[in-house]
Amino acid sequence: MYEDSNKKRTSKIITFFLILIIGTGAFFFGTVYGSLNSKEIIDNGTPVVGDSSFDKLYEVRDVINSQYYQDIDQDALVEGAIKGMVNSIGDPYTVFFNAEEYKDFNDDGDGNYVGIGVIVGIKEDKIVVITPFEGSPAYEAGLRSGDFITKVEGVEYQGTDLDKAVSVIKGEEGKPVILTIMRNGEEQDITIVRASITIVNVESEMLQGDIAHVTMLQFSNNTAEQVREAMEDLREQGAEGYILDLRGNPGGFLDEAVDVASLFVEKDQTILYTLDKYEQKKEYRSYGGDFIGVPLVVLIDGGSASASEVVSGALKDYEAATLVGQKSFGKGIVQMVYQVGNGEAVKVTVSSYYSPDGINIHGEGIVPDIEVEIPEDTEVPLTMENDTQLQKAVEVLREMMQ
């Protein structure tokens, strides 16, 4: 939209520790910066060469290699050591990707996957479903937001076991996987058949003649351009007010979030800023767009995270939109991806991000201006007839347009 397409390929991502179990691997959403090489990691940190604190690691390796009764896969040994080191930090957003995982990580940003079609995260040390994509195998099988996944193929998993659970859930197209979920205090088994899925990131429609409804499922490549094109098309159809629907949107590329927010925020105004442990500040400013000052309502809920919170937080701070729905997820820390080894990478939490008014929503979420819940017994899929949040958004927008 605003930047060279090649730059977009290495754009930042708003990472939120949600696993997109749609791909053959796991997609870690959140604020992730473009890939860098391993030399830059060493230059920006403390070199470990000659560090005696790692002598014990090599001693253990030597004992295993000399004494273990069978041959050892050295590549697996090294990968296990690296993952153990990264995991010992205790930050679920800091992750090592082997070559296959890193390829999946990059491929997932394009919206084509093989899997069950759901976003999951960690809540109360349990694996929780954030969003099953409408029409996906998970959705059709009955998986819903708020369900806790307690077992996969009969094996129990806690929130800290998320990676292990994901590795079992992912698999071949056409093959089933059995999930045991907890819903309203009761356990039940759900069988889901993995499939090839293409996600349409932006959907749009006209409501009641002059009100436009634009839904964003995630912030992947070119999403902002799709939003702009959809809004221009809707304006040509007579739209005078707009509803931007970010419910269940777990995030994606940071550049896309900045571009979307720029549609509604004056040029050079701060969309967000980041601070690292050295108190270094980096600001992301609006490019300016064609829909500044239009009547706008943004829909959010507990599945709106990261990039969604960047957009909704900026629009709330500038009073460019009225937020309707439920409190967002609350993910406000930033990761950077560094290329290491041969086609591998490590994603490291490097800073926190803040809304224009200096609000860090990590662990807190964004509270909408008008809170509206959808009754638990509401049938899905949601329509204008039963979607209480969308109905309220139309009501609020109608008042703004008078």
C-alpha positions in Angstrom: 0.0 0.0 0.0 2.5 2.6 1.1 5.7 0.7 0.9 7.8 -1.2 -1.6 6.5 -4.8 -1.9 10.0 -6.3 -1.3 10.1 -4.4 2.0 6.8 -5.9 2.9 8.3 -9.4 2.7 10.5 -8.6 5.7 7.9 -6.5 7.5 7.3 -6.5 11.1 4.7 -8.8 12.7 2.6 -8.2 15.7 3.2 -11.4 17.6 0.9 -12.8 20.0 1.5 -16.2 21.4 -1.3 -17.7 19.5 -0.6 -20.7 17.4 -2.3 -20.9 14.1 -2.9 -24.6 13.8 -3.8 -24.2 10.1 -0.4 -24.6 8.6 1.8 -27.6 8.6 3.6 -25.6 11.3 2.6 -23.1 13.9 2.1 -19.4 13.1 3.2 -17.2 16.0 1.4 -13.9 15.6 2.8 -10.7 17.1 5.1 -7.8 16.7 8.0 -9.4 14.9 10.6 -7.4 13.1 12.1 -8.4 9.8 14.6 -11.2 9.6 18.2 -10.4 10.2 21.4 -12.5 10.1 23.2 -14.2 12.8 26.1 -11.8 12.8 23.8 -9.0 13.8 22.7 -11.0 16.8 26.2 -11.3 18.1 27.0 -7.7 17.3 23.9 -6.5 19.2 24.4 -8.8 22.2 27.1 -10.4 24.3 29.4 -12.8 22.4 29.5 -16.3 23.8 32.7 -17.3 22.2 35.2 -18.1 25.0 32.5 -17.9 27.7 33.5 -20.5 30.3 29.9 -20.8 31.5 29.1 -22.9 28.5 31.9 -25.4 29.3 29.4 -27.6 31.2 27.3 -27.9 28.0 30.3 -29.2 26.0 31.2 -31.6 28.9 27.7 -33.1 28.8 27.9 -33.4 25.1 31.2 -35.2 25.3 29.9 -37.7 27.9 26.8 -38.4 25.8 28.8 -38.9 22.6 31.3 -41.2 24.2 29.1 -43.2 26.6 25.6 -43.5 25.1 25.1 -47.0 23.8 23.8 -46.1 20.4 24.8 -43.6 17.7 23.5 -40.1 18.2 22.1 -37.7 15.7 24.3 -34.7 16.2 21.9 -32.3 14.4 19.1 -33.3 16.7 21.4 -33.0 19.7 22.3 -29.4 18.7 18.7 -28.4 18.0 17.6 -29.9 21.3 20.3 -27.9 23.2 19.3 -24.7 21.4 15.6 -25.1 22.1 16.3 -26.0 25.7 18.3 -22.8 26.0 15.6 -20.7 24.4 12.8 -22.3 26.4 14.7 -21.8 29.7 14.1 -18.0 29.4 10.5 -18.7 30.3 9.1 -16.4 27.7 6.5 -18.2 25.5 7.1 -15.6 22.7 10.8 -16.3 22.4 11.1 -19.3 20.1 13.7 -21.2 18.0 12.6 -22.3 14.6 14.4 -25.1 12.8 14.5 -24.8 9.0 11.1 -26.5 8.4 9.4 -24.5 11.2 10.9 -21.2 9.9 9.6 -22.0 6.4 6.2 -22.6 7.8 6.4 -19.4 9.8 7.1 -17.4 6.6 4.6 -19.3 4.5 1.8 -18.8 7.0 1.8 -15.1 6.4 0.4 -15.6 2.9 -2.9 -17.2 4.2 -2.7 -20.7 2.7 -2.5 -23.6 5.2 -3.0 -27.2 5.8 -4.5 -28.0 9.2 -7.7 -27.5 11.3 -8.1 -23.7 11.0 -8.0 -22.3 14.6 -6.0 -19.8 16.6 -5.1 -21.0 20.1 -3.3 -19.4 23.0 -2.5 -19.8 26.7 -4.9 -18.8 29.5 -4.6 -19.9 33.1 -1.9 -22.4 32.0 -4.4 -24.0 29.7 -4.6 -24.1 25.9 -7.5 -22.0 24.9 -9.2 -21.5 21.6 -9.2 -17.9 20.5 -10.7 -18.1 17.1 -11.9 -20.9 14.8 -12.0 -19.5 11.3 -15.5 -19.6 9.9 -15.9 -22.5 7.4 -12.7 -24.2 8.6 -12.6 -27.9 9.8 -12.4 -26.7 13.4 -15.4 -24.5 13.0 -17.5 -27.1 11.1 -16.6 -29.6 13.8 -18.0 -27.4 16.5 -14.9 -25.9 18.1 -15.7 -22.4 19.5 -13.9 -19.4 21.0 -13.3 -20.0 24.7 -13.0 -23.8 24.5 -10.1 -25.2 26.5 -8.1 -28.0 24.7 -7.2 -30.4 27.5 -6.1 -33.4 25.5 -4.9 -34.2 22.0 -5.3 -37.8 20.9 -6.0 -38.8 24.5 -2.8 -37.2 25.9 -3.2 -34.4 28.5 -1.5 -31.0 27.8 -1.1 -27.9 29.9 -0.5 -24.4 28.6 3.2 -24.8 29.0 2.9 -27.8 26.6 1.5 -25.8 23.8 4.3 -26.5 21.4 4.0 -30.2 22.0 0.2 -30.1 21.5 0.6 -28.2 18.3 3.1 -30.7 16.9 0.5 -33.4 17.5 -2.4 -31.5 16.1 -0.7 -30.5 12.9 -0.5 -33.3 10.3 -1.5 -34.5 6.8 -4.4 -33.2 4.8 -7.4 -35.6 5.1 -6.2 -37.2 8.4 -8.3 -36.8 11.6 -7.2 -35.6 15.0 -9.2 -36.0 18.2 -9.3 -33.1 20.6 -10.7 -33.2 24.1 -12.1 -29.8 25.0 -13.5 -28.3 28.2 -16.6 -26.2 27.7 -18.8 -24.9 30.6 -17.0 -27.3 32.9 -17.7 -30.4 30.9 -15.3 -32.4 28.7 -16.1 -33.7 25.3 -14.2 -35.2 22.4 -14.2 -33.6 18.9 -12.8 -35.2 15.8 -11.5 -32.8 13.2 -10.2 -33.7 9.8 -7.3 -31.6 8.6 -7.7 -29.8 5.3 -6.1 -27.4 2.9 -7.3 -23.9 3.8 -7.1 -20.5 2.1 -8.1 -17.6 4.3 -9.8 -14.6 2.7 -8.5 -11.9 4.9 -10.9 -9.1 4.0 -14.7 -9.4 3.5 -17.0 -6.5 2.9 -20.7 -5.8 2.5 -23.3 -3.0 2.6 -25.7 -2.8 5.5 -28.9 -0.8 5.4 -28.0 1.2 2.3 -25.3 3.6 3.5 -23.5 1.7 6.1 -20.4 -0.5 5.2 -19.2 -3.5 7.1 -15.5 -4.5 6.5 -14.2 -7.6 8.3 -10.5 -8.4 8.7 -9.5 -11.9 9.7 -5.8 -11.2 10.1 -3.1 -8.8 9.1 -1.2 -10.8 6.5 0.6 -9.6 3.3 -1.4 -6.9 1.4 -4.3 -6.9 3.9 -4.2 -3.1 4.2 -4.4 -2.6 0.5 -7.4 -5.0 0.4 -9.1 -3.0 3.1 -8.5 0.3 1.3 -9.8 -1.1 -2.0 -12.9 -2.6 -0.2 -13.6 0.8 1.5 -13.3 2.7 -1.8 -15.6 0.2 -3.5 -18.1 0.6 -0.7 -17.9 4.4 -0.9 -18.7 4.2 -4.6 -21.8 2.1 -3.6 -23.0 4.9 -1.4 -21.4 4.2 2.0 -21.3 7.1 4.4 -20.4 5.3 7.6 -18.1 2.3 8.2 -17.8 -0.6 10.6 -14.3 -2.1 10.8 -14.7 -5.6 12.3 -11.6 -6.9 14.1 -13.3 -9.5 16.2 -11.3 -12.7 16.4 -8.4 -11.1 14.5 -5.2 -12.3 16.3 -2.8 -10.0 14.5 -0.2 -10.2 11.8 2.3 -7.9 10.1 2.9 -4.6 11.9 3.4 -2.6 8.7 -0.1 -3.7 7.7 -1.5 -2.5 11.0 0.2 0.9 10.6 -1.2 1.1 7.1 -4.7 0.3 8.1 -4.7 2.8 11.0 -3.2 5.4 8.6 -6.4 5.3 6.6 -8.2 7.1 9.5 -5.3 9.1 11.2 -3.8 12.3 10.1 -0.3 12.1 8.4 2.7 12.0 10.8 0.6 11.3 13.9 2.0 8.4 16.0 0.2 5.1 15.5 2.3 3.4 18.2 5.8 3.5 19.7 8.1 0.8 21.2 10.5 0.8 24.1 13.3 -1.7 24.7 15.2 -2.5 27.9 17.6 0.4 27.1 14.6 2.8 26.9 15.3 3.3 23.2 12.1 4.6 21.6 10.9 4.0 18.1 7.8 5.6 16.7 5.6 4.5 13.8 3.7 7.3 12.2 0.7 7.6 10.0 1.0 7.9 6.3 -2.3 9.7 6.1 -5.3 8.2 4.3 -8.5 8.8 2.4 -11.0 8.1 5.2 -9.9 10.5 7.9 -12.9 11.9 9.7 -15.5 9.4 8.4 -18.1 8.0 10.8 -16.4 4.9 12.0 -17.1 2.1 14.5 -14.6 -0.6 15.3 -15.7 -4.0 16.6 -13.4 -5.9 19.0 -13.6 -8.9 21.3 -11.4 -11.2 23.3 -9.9 -12.6 20.1 -8.7 -9.2 18.9 -5.0 -9.1 19.6 -1.7 -7.5 18.7 -2.0 -5.8 15.3 -5.8 -5.5 16.0 -5.0 -3.8 19.3 -2.5 -1.4 17.5 -5.2 -0.3 15.2 -8.1 -0.1 17.7 -5.8 1.5 20.3 -4.7 4.3 18.0 -8.2 5.0 16.7 -9.5 5.1 20.3 -6.7 7.5 21.4 -7.4 9.9 18.5 -11.1 9.5 18.9 -11.2 8.5 15.3 -13.6 5.7 16.0 -16.0 4.4 18.6 -15.1 0.9 19.9 -17.9 -1.6 20.4 -17.8 -5.1 21.7 -15.7 -6.8 24.5 -12.3 -6.2 25.9 -9.5 -7.3 23.6 -6.9 -10.0 24.4 -4.0 -7.8 25.6 -0.7 -8.5 23.8 1.7 -5.6 23.8 5.2 -6.9 23.5 7.5 -7.0 20.5 9.6 -9.8 18.9 12.4 -9.7 16.4 13.2 -12.6 14.1 16.9 -13.3 13.4 18.1 -15.8 10.8 20.7 -18.2 12.2 22.5 -21.3 11.0 21.2 -22.8 7.7 17.7 -21.6 7.1 16.9 -21.4 10.8 15.8 -18.5 13.0 15.2 -17.4 16.5 12.4 -15.1 17.6 13.2 -13.0 20.6 11.1 -10.6 22.7 12.9 -7.2 22.4 10.5 -4.5 23.5 7.0 -3.4 24.5 4.7 -1.3 22.4 2.5 1.5 23.4 -0.6 3.3 22.0 -0.2 7.1 21.1 -1.3 8.0 24.6 1.4 5.8 26.1 -0.8 2.9 27.1 0.7 -0.6 27.1 -2.1 -3.1 26.9 -0.1 -6.2 27.6 -2.0 -8.5 29.9 -4.8 -5.8 30.2 -6.4 -5.5 26.8 -8.4 -2.6 25.3 -11.8 -1.8 26.9 -14.3 -0.8 24.2 -16.2 2.5 24.6 -19.5 0.5 24.5 -19.4 -3.0 25.9 -21.8 -5.5 24.3 -21.8 -9.3 24.7 -23.1 -11.9 22.4 -25.4 -14.3 24.4 -23.9 -17.7 24.9 -26.9 -19.5 23.3 -26.7 -17.5 20.1 -26.6 -19.7 17.0 -23.7 -19.5 14.6 -22.9 -18.4 12.1 -23.7 -14.9 13.2 -26.0 -12.8 11.1 -27.4 -9.3 11.2 -30.4 -10.8 12.9 -28.6 -12.3 15.9 -25.2 -10.5 16.1 -25.9 -8.1 19.0 -22.5 -6.4 18.7 -23.0 -5.7 15.0 -26.5 -4.4 15.7 -25.1 -2.0 18.3 -22.4 -0.9 15.9 -25.0 0.0 13.3 -27.1 1.8 15.9 -24.1 3.9 17.1 -23.0 4.6 13.6 -26.5 5.7 12.6 -26.4 8.2 15.4 -23.0 9.5 14.3 -24.2 10.0 10.8 -27.2 12.1 11.8 
